[in-house]
Amino acid sequence: MAKVLLFGPLRDLAGWREREVDAASIQALTALLTAEDARLGEALAAPGVQIALDQAIVRGDRPLSAGAEVAFLPPMSGG
């Protein structure tokens, strides 16, 4: 099981901040979340959303080990 964290508007949209999910990879995790909530799936696929695996930003698919932490980070803005 992986711990999934959502931040900012992603958390607000889903109605939860943290939960445990059984998925073998980031791609499988995203597909599972999308199947459960299509609006959340669209938001996770939006430009600028980043994924952190065990507190390191990653791109593309990665396998998830037991106890992995996956955080979905909304687009950042600043000046």
N, CA, C and O atoms as CSV, one atom per row, in Angstrom:
chain,resi,resn,atom,element,x,y,z
A,1,MET,N,N,0.836,-1.176,0.000
A,1,MET,CA,C,0.000,0.000,0.000
A,1,MET,C,C,0.886,1.247,0.000
A,1,MET,O,O,1.907,1.313,0.684
A,2,ALA,N,N,0.463,2.217,-0.782
A,2,ALA,CA,C,1.166,3.492,-0.844
A,2,ALA,C,C,0.320,4.559,-0.172
A,2,ALA,O,O,-0.909,4.519,-0.234
A,3,LYS,N,N,0.976,5.503,0.464
A,3,LYS,CA,C,0.281,6.642,1.040
A,3,LYS,C,C,0.176,7.706,-0.047
A,3,LYS,O,O,1.181,8.092,-0.644
A,4,VAL,N,N,-1.045,8.181,-0.303
A,4,VAL,CA,C,-1.278,9.205,-1.315
A,4,VAL,C,C,-1.643,10.499,-0.602
A,4,VAL,O,O,-2.505,10.517,0.276
A,5,LEU,N,N,-0.977,11.581,-0.990
A,5,LEU,CA,C,-1.232,12.905,-0.426
A,5,LEU,C,C,-1.671,13.851,-1.535
A,5,LEU,O,O,-1.088,13.859,-2.620
A,6,LEU,N,N,-2.687,14.637,-1.264
A,6,LEU,CA,C,-3.137,15.682,-2.193
A,6,LEU,C,C,-3.003,17.030,-1.501
A,6,LEU,O,O,-3.263,17.147,-0.303
A,7,PHE,N,N,-2.602,18.035,-2.245
A,7,PHE,CA,C,-2.410,19.363,-1.676
A,7,PHE,C,C,-3.229,20.404,-2.424
A,7,PHE,O,O,-3.581,20.219,-3.589
A,8,GLY,N,N,-3.525,21.501,-1.736
A,8,GLY,CA,C,-4.193,22.659,-2.327
A,8,GLY,C,C,-5.531,22.321,-2.958
A,8,GLY,O,O,-6.342,21.602,-2.373
A,9,PRO,N,N,-5.759,22.848,-4.168
A,9,PRO,CA,C,-7.051,22.640,-4.821
A,9,PRO,C,C,-7.319,21.170,-5.173
A,9,PRO,O,O,-8.476,20.775,-5.322
A,10,LEU,N,N,-6.275,20.368,-5.306
A,10,LEU,CA,C,-6.483,18.933,-5.551
A,10,LEU,C,C,-7.155,18.292,-4.345
A,10,LEU,O,O,-8.075,17.487,-4.492
A,11,ARG,N,N,-6.696,18.650,-3.163
A,11,ARG,CA,C,-7.294,18.166,-1.915
A,11,ARG,C,C,-8.745,18.621,-1.815
A,11,ARG,O,O,-9.628,17.836,-1.469
A,12,ASP,N,N,-8.983,19.883,-2.117
A,12,ASP,CA,C,-10.340,20.428,-2.034
A,12,ASP,C,C,-11.277,19.710,-3.001
A,12,ASP,O,O,-12.412,19.390,-2.647
A,13,LEU,N,N,-10.814,19.463,-4.197
A,13,LEU,CA,C,-11.622,18.797,-5.213
A,13,LEU,C,C,-11.967,17.364,-4.806
A,13,LEU,O,O,-13.107,16.928,-4.968
A,14,ALA,N,N,-10.989,16.638,-4.283
A,14,ALA,CA,C,-11.196,15.237,-3.911
A,14,ALA,C,C,-11.990,15.086,-2.620
A,14,ALA,O,O,-12.710,14.104,-2.436
A,15,GLY,N,N,-11.856,16.068,-1.724
A,15,GLY,CA,C,-12.515,15.969,-0.426
A,15,GLY,C,C,-11.729,15.147,0.585
A,15,GLY,O,O,-12.260,14.774,1.631
A,16,TRP,N,N,-10.476,14.867,0.281
A,16,TRP,CA,C,-9.595,14.170,1.215
A,16,TRP,C,C,-8.163,14.641,1.009
A,16,TRP,O,O,-7.818,15.144,-0.061
A,17,ARG,N,N,-7.336,14.480,2.023
A,17,ARG,CA,C,-5.937,14.907,1.944
A,17,ARG,C,C,-4.994,13.714,1.857
A,17,ARG,O,O,-3.985,13.764,1.154
A,18,GLU,N,N,-5.323,12.645,2.570
A,18,GLU,CA,C,-4.402,11.508,2.656
A,18,GLU,C,C,-5.200,10.213,2.699
A,18,GLU,O,O,-6.243,10.126,3.347
A,19,ARG,N,N,-4.690,9.215,1.997
A,19,ARG,CA,C,-5.289,7.880,2.076
A,19,ARG,C,C,-4.297,6.833,1.607
A,19,ARG,O,O,-3.305,7.154,0.951
A,20,GLU,N,N,-4.562,5.600,1.940
A,20,GLU,CA,C,-3.741,4.472,1.528
A,20,GLU,C,C,-4.373,3.832,0.292
A,20,GLU,O,O,-5.585,3.617,0.250
A,21,VAL,N,N,-3.551,3.530,-0.712
A,21,VAL,CA,C,-4.038,2.943,-1.960
A,21,VAL,C,C,-3.094,1.806,-2.357
A,21,VAL,O,O,-1.877,1.911,-2.203
A,22,ASP,N,N,-3.662,0.744,-2.857
A,22,ASP,CA,C,-2.869,-0.390,-3.330
A,22,ASP,C,C,-2.709,-0.266,-4.843
A,22,ASP,O,O,-3.656,-0.509,-5.591
A,23,ALA,N,N,-1.526,0.107,-5.289
A,23,ALA,CA,C,-1.229,0.249,-6.726
A,23,ALA,C,C,0.235,-0.093,-6.950
A,23,ALA,O,O,1.080,0.164,-6.092
A,24,ALA,N,N,0.530,-0.674,-8.105
A,24,ALA,CA,C,1.889,-1.120,-8.409
A,24,ALA,C,C,2.781,-0.021,-8.969
A,24,ALA,O,O,4.007,-0.127,-8.914
A,25,SER,N,N,2.164,1.049,-9.516
A,25,SER,CA,C,2.957,2.108,-10.147
A,25,SER,C,C,2.197,3.428,-10.064
A,25,SER,O,O,1.014,3.466,-9.726
A,26,ILE,N,N,2.902,4.499,-10.378
A,26,ILE,CA,C,2.254,5.809,-10.393
A,26,ILE,C,C,1.146,5.831,-11.442
A,26,ILE,O,O,0.069,6.374,-11.194
A,27,GLN,N,N,1.398,5.252,-12.597
A,27,GLN,CA,C,0.385,5.219,-13.656
A,27,GLN,C,C,-0.853,4.445,-13.194
A,27,GLN,O,O,-1.979,4.885,-13.426
A,28,ALA,N,N,-0.653,3.312,-12.550
A,28,ALA,CA,C,-1.788,2.527,-12.044
A,28,ALA,C,C,-2.529,3.287,-10.953
A,28,ALA,O,O,-3.757,3.231,-10.882
A,29,LEU,N,N,-1.796,3.993,-10.109
A,29,LEU,CA,C,-2.407,4.806,-9.061
A,29,LEU,C,C,-3.268,5.904,-9.660
A,29,LEU,O,O,-4.406,6.110,-9.239
A,30,THR,N,N,-2.726,6.603,-10.636
A,30,THR,CA,C,-3.472,7.684,-11.284
A,30,THR,C,C,-4.716,7.137,-11.979
A,30,THR,O,O,-5.777,7.759,-11.920
A,31,ALA,N,N,-4.602,5.995,-12.628
A,31,ALA,CA,C,-5.754,5.378,-13.286
A,31,ALA,C,C,-6.829,5.006,-12.267
A,31,ALA,O,O,-8.018,5.196,-12.521
A,32,LEU,N,N,-6.419,4.482,-11.125
A,32,LEU,CA,C,-7.365,4.121,-10.070
A,32,LEU,C,C,-8.092,5.350,-9.541
A,32,LEU,O,O,-9.313,5.333,-9.387
A,33,LEU,N,N,-7.343,6.421,-9.263
A,33,LEU,CA,C,-7.959,7.652,-8.770
A,33,LEU,C,C,-8.901,8.254,-9.804
A,33,LEU,O,O,-9.952,8.787,-9.449
A,34,THR,N,N,-8.532,8.173,-11.080
A,34,THR,CA,C,-9.370,8.689,-12.164
A,34,THR,C,C,-10.653,7.878,-12.289
A,34,THR,O,O,-11.726,8.441,-12.505
A,35,ALA,N,N,-10.548,6.563,-12.156
A,35,ALA,CA,C,-11.735,5.702,-12.235
A,35,ALA,C,C,-12.706,6.003,-11.094
A,35,ALA,O,O,-13.922,5.919,-11.268
A,36,GLU,N,N,-12.169,6.352,-9.935
A,36,GLU,CA,C,-13.015,6.679,-8.779
A,36,GLU,C,C,-13.639,8.057,-8.893
A,36,GLU,O,O,-14.763,8.267,-8.436
A,37,ASP,N,N,-12.924,9.006,-9.501
A,37,ASP,CA,C,-13.378,10.399,-9.557
A,37,ASP,C,C,-12.820,11.044,-10.828
A,37,ASP,O,O,-11.664,11.467,-10.865
A,38,ALA,N,N,-13.648,11.114,-11.859
A,38,ALA,CA,C,-13.191,11.639,-13.157
A,38,ALA,C,C,-12.709,13.086,-13.058
A,38,ALA,O,O,-11.754,13.464,-13.735
A,39,ARG,N,N,-13.360,13.901,-12.219
A,39,ARG,CA,C,-12.917,15.304,-12.084
A,39,ARG,C,C,-11.523,15.378,-11.470
A,39,ARG,O,O,-10.697,16.188,-11.890
A,40,LEU,N,N,-11.266,14.533,-10.479
A,40,LEU,CA,C,-9.933,14.495,-9.880
A,40,LEU,C,C,-8.922,14.021,-10.912
A,40,LEU,O,O,-7.820,14.563,-10.991
A,41,GLY,N,N,-9.281,13.016,-11.702
A,41,GLY,CA,C,-8.384,12.525,-12.747
A,41,GLY,C,C,-8.006,13.606,-13.738
A,41,GLY,O,O,-6.845,13.712,-14.134
A,42,GLU,N,N,-8.979,14.409,-14.142
A,42,GLU,CA,C,-8.693,15.532,-15.053
A,42,GLU,C,C,-7.748,16.523,-14.393
A,42,GLU,O,O,-6.821,17.022,-15.031
A,43,ALA,N,N,-7.979,16.810,-13.123
A,43,ALA,CA,C,-7.127,17.763,-12.407
A,43,ALA,C,C,-5.700,17.232,-12.265
A,43,ALA,O,O,-4.739,17.992,-12.386
A,44,LEU,N,N,-5.561,15.936,-12.010
A,44,LEU,CA,C,-4.217,15.356,-11.867
A,44,LEU,C,C,-3.454,15.370,-13.183
A,44,LEU,O,O,-2.225,15.431,-13.187
A,45,ALA,N,N,-4.177,15.312,-14.308
A,45,ALA,CA,C,-3.545,15.312,-15.636
A,45,ALA,C,C,-3.289,16.723,-16.171
A,45,ALA,O,O,-2.706,16.878,-17.244
A,46,ALA,N,N,-3.713,17.736,-15.445
A,46,ALA,CA,C,-3.579,19.121,-15.911
A,46,ALA,C,C,-2.107,19.542,-15.968
A,46,ALA,O,O,-1.284,19.050,-15.197
A,47,PRO,N,N,-1.790,20.448,-16.881
A,47,PRO,CA,C,-0.417,20.957,-16.965
A,47,PRO,C,C,0.018,21.578,-15.636
A,47,PRO,O,O,-0.758,22.267,-14.974
A,48,GLY,N,N,1.229,21.330,-15.275
A,48,GLY,CA,C,1.791,21.940,-14.074
A,48,GLY,C,C,1.669,21.104,-12.813
A,48,GLY,O,O,2.352,21.389,-11.829
A,49,VAL,N,N,0.816,20.076,-12.806
A,49,VAL,CA,C,0.713,19.211,-11.635
A,49,VAL,C,C,1.979,18.356,-11.572
A,49,VAL,O,O,2.369,17.727,-12.555
A,50,GLN,N,N,2.605,18.346,-10.410
A,50,GLN,CA,C,3.827,17.560,-10.238
A,50,GLN,C,C,3.565,16.414,-9.276
A,50,GLN,O,O,2.657,16.466,-8.446
A,51,ILE,N,N,4.381,15.378,-9.408
A,51,ILE,CA,C,4.265,14.205,-8.556
A,51,ILE,C,C,5.579,14.032,-7.808
A,51,ILE,O,O,6.658,14.055,-8.399
A,52,ALA,N,N,5.462,13.859,-6.496
A,52,ALA,CA,C,6.625,13.572,-5.676
A,52,ALA,C,C,6.506,12.142,-5.163
A,52,ALA,O,O,5.487,11.766,-4.583
A,53,LEU,N,N,7.536,11.360,-5.374
A,53,LEU,CA,C,7.606,9.996,-4.868
A,53,LEU,C,C,8.650,9.980,-3.763
A,53,LEU,O,O,9.829,10.240,-4.002
A,54,ASP,N,N,8.205,9.672,-2.556
A,54,ASP,CA,C,9.092,9.683,-1.393
A,54,ASP,C,C,9.861,10.995,-1.307
A,54,ASP,O,O,11.071,11.010,-1.084
A,55,GLN,N,N,9.141,12.089,-1.488
A,55,GLN,CA,C,9.602,13.473,-1.329
A,55,GLN,C,C,10.603,13.926,-2.393
A,55,GLN,O,O,11.358,14.872,-2.169
A,56,ALA,N,N,10.612,13.265,-3.536
A,56,ALA,CA,C,11.445,13.689,-4.669
A,56,ALA,C,C,10.546,13.802,-5.902
A,56,ALA,O,O,9.803,12.874,-6.221
A,57,ILE,N,N,10.617,14.931,-6.585
A,57,ILE,CA,C,9.816,15.136,-7.791
A,57,ILE,C,C,10.249,14.137,-8.859
A,57,ILE,O,O,11.440,13.976,-9.127
A,58,VAL,N,N,9.271,13.470,-9.463
A,58,VAL,CA,C,9.551,12.494,-10.518
A,58,VAL,C,C,8.694,12.807,-11.735
A,58,VAL,O,O,7.661,13.468,-11.634
A,59,ARG,N,N,9.137,12.329,-12.864
A,59,ARG,CA,C,8.382,12.446,-14.117
A,59,ARG,C,C,8.181,11.042,-14.668
A,59,ARG,O,O,9.033,10.168,-14.509
A,60,GLY,N,N,7.049,10.843,-15.314
A,60,GLY,CA,C,6.778,9.538,-15.901
A,60,GLY,C,C,6.363,8.522,-14.858
A,60,GLY,O,O,6.157,8.845,-13.688
A,61,ASP,N,N,6.247,7.298,-15.309
A,61,ASP,CA,C,5.790,6.227,-14.452
A,61,ASP,C,C,6.947,5.689,-13.614
A,61,ASP,O,O,8.088,5.640,-14.075
A,62,ARG,N,N,6.647,5.292,-12.396
A,62,ARG,CA,C,7.623,4.679,-11.505
A,62,ARG,C,C,6.915,3.573,-10.734
A,62,ARG,O,O,5.733,3.705,-10.419
A,63,PRO,N,N,7.613,2.488,-10.426
A,63,PRO,CA,C,7.004,1.460,-9.582
A,63,PRO,C,C,6.851,1.979,-8.149
A,63,PRO,O,O,7.631,2.814,-7.690
A,64,LEU,N,N,5.841,1.472,-7.461
A,64,LEU,CA,C,5.605,1.855,-6.074
A,64,LEU,C,C,5.897,0.673,-5.162
A,64,LEU,O,O,5.333,-0.408,-5.328
A,65,SER,N,N,6.770,0.888,-4.210
A,65,SER,CA,C,7.061,-0.150,-3.228
A,65,SER,C,C,6.091,-0.005,-2.055
A,65,SER,O,O,5.441,1.029,-1.901
A,66,ALA,N,N,6.001,-1.035,-1.243
A,66,ALA,CA,C,5.156,-0.968,-0.055
A,66,ALA,C,C,5.627,0.183,0.829
A,66,ALA,O,O,6.821,0.325,1.091
A,67,GLY,N,N,4.700,0.987,1.276
A,67,GLY,CA,C,5.037,2.111,2.133
A,67,GLY,C,C,5.480,3.361,1.396
A,67,GLY,O,O,5.864,4.342,2.033
A,68,ALA,N,N,5.438,3.352,0.072
A,68,ALA,CA,C,5.827,4.540,-0.701
A,68,ALA,C,C,4.868,5.690,-0.396
A,68,ALA,O,O,3.704,5.474,-0.059
A,69,GLU,N,N,5.373,6.899,-0.518
A,69,GLU,CA,C,4.549,8.096,-0.357
A,69,GLU,C,C,4.497,8.816,-1.697
A,69,GLU,O,O,5.531,9.175,-2.261
A,70,VAL,N,N,3.284,9.024,-2.203
A,70,VAL,CA,C,3.089,9.718,-3.476
A,70,VAL,C,C,2.280,10.975,-3.199
A,70,VAL,O,O,1.162,10.905,-2.688
A,71,ALA,N,N,2.850,12.123,-3.539
A,71,ALA,CA,C,2.165,13.396,-3.342
A,71,ALA,C,C,1.904,14.039,-4.689
A,71,ALA,O,O,2.792,14.120,-5.539
A,72,PHE,N,N,0.671,14.497,-4.874
A,72,PHE,CA,C,0.297,15.244,-6.072
A,72,PHE,C,C,0.270,16.714,-5.688
A,72,PHE,O,O,-0.468,17.122,-4.791
A,73,LEU,N,N,1.087,17.507,-6.383
A,73,LEU,CA,C,1.270,18.922,-6.061
A,73,LEU,C,C,0.647,19.774,-7.157
A,73,LEU,O,O,0.951,19.577,-8.333
A,74,PRO,N,N,-0.214,20.712,-6.797
A,74,PRO,CA,C,-0.826,21.569,-7.802
A,74,PRO,C,C,0.213,22.509,-8.410
A,74,PRO,O,O,1.294,22.695,-7.851
A,75,PRO,N,N,-0.120,23.097,-9.548
A,75,PRO,CA,C,0.796,24.066,-10.154
A,75,PRO,C,C,1.127,25.177,-9.168
A,75,PRO,O,O,0.264,25.652,-8.430
A,76,MET,N,N,2.380,25.577,-9.168
A,76,MET,CA,C,2.839,26.638,-8.258
A,76,MET,C,C,2.860,27.957,-9.010
A,76,MET,O,O,3.116,28.005,-10.213
A,77,SER,N,N,2.591,29.004,-8.287
A,77,SER,CA,C,2.725,30.339,-8.864
A,77,SER,C,C,3.501,31.190,-7.880
A,77,SER,O,O,3.582,30.875,-6.693
A,78,GLY,N,N,4.047,32.228,-8.367
A,78,GLY,CA,C,4.819,33.094,-7.492
A,78,GLY,C,C,5.428,34.233,-8.279
A,78,GLY,O,O,5.253,34.338,-9.493
A,79,GLY,N,N,6.125,35.062,-7.585
A,79,GLY,CA,C,6.664,36.203,-8.275
A,79,GLY,C,C,8.003,36.605,-7.825
A,79,GLY,O,O,8.566,37.569,-8.343
